[in-house]
C-alpha cells in the first residue's frame, strides 16, 4: 500500500501537538480515527514512530527521521498546491489577528512583506472566532493564539504553520500590589484577588484559568468582563489582576510578571485559505509575524528576564531556539 499525504500530515500533527488527542482536534478528526491511521502507517513501515506514555507521545529514532523527511515533503507539496490554486480572490487581503502587543510592528512589516497588496487587519480576542472566520471565508489569513490545553480546530481545507509552539502566560498586577516586587508570582498567592476575565472565553481561555487555579487550590473570582481585552485601567487603578501576553508593556501603575512554573501557556499559529493566499504570501506573512514577535519579546524587560532564566536552566528546551538569534 502506497503512503498517503494524509498519513504524513497526521504524524507531523501528532509530533507537533505532543499527544494524539490534541493532534486529532487540530486535524478535525476523532482520536480513534487518528489512532487507527497511525497504527496502520506503523504496520505499513514495520516499526513504531512514537513512544506512548501517560504524558503524551515522543518520536522514536525512526520517527524523528521520518518526521524530518515528511516535513520537507509536505512543505514542497503545500507550495505546489498553493501555486497551482493561485490567488483566486479579489479585493484586499483580510488578515485577522489575536491581540498582540507587537501588532503595530507586524503591520509595518506586512507592508514591506507584501508590496502592492492591500491588507486590512481585523483584531479579534477569540481564537475560535478567528478560526470560524477563516472557515467561512470572511478572513483570508490569521495569526491565532490558542490556549495550550484547549484545542481550537482548524478547517481541513486551511493551510497552517506553527509560529511558536508555546509561550508563557504572564500576570498584570497593580504597581502597588504586595507582590509587585517579586521576580515571579506563584499563582496560589493570587487566590484572593479580583480577576479580569480573559477575553474569548468560548475558546477555552477561561477554562484554562480555572483549571490552573484549581491545581493551585482556589477558584478565581471573576469580577470584571472586558471582552475587547481592555482592562488595564482597572489594573493601574489597583482594582484587579489579569492574565496578559508575555510581551505586554509595563504601564504607569502596572507591572507584568511571569507565573512560577508556567502554569498556563499558549501557542501561536498562522492559518490561511489556500485558494486566496499563495504559499509565497503565507511564507512572507509568517516571517513578518515571527520577526515582529521575537524582537518585540526580547525588547520586553519582563519577557527577556524570564527567557534568560529559562535558557540557563533548560538549555535543551525547544522554545530556546526560537529566541536564540533575537537574544
Beta strands, then each sheet from edge to edge (+ up, - down):
strand 1: 50-53
strand 2: 56-59
strand 3: 93-97
strand 4: 119-123
strand 5: 141-147
strand 6: 158-174
strand 7: 184-185
strand 8: 194-197
strand 9: 221-225
strand 10: 242-245
strand 11: 254-259
strand 12: 265-273
sheet 1: 1+ 2-
sheet 2: 4+ 3+ 5+ 12- 6+ 10-
sheet 3: 4+ 3+ 5+ 12- 6+ 11- 7-
sheet 4: 8+ 9+
end
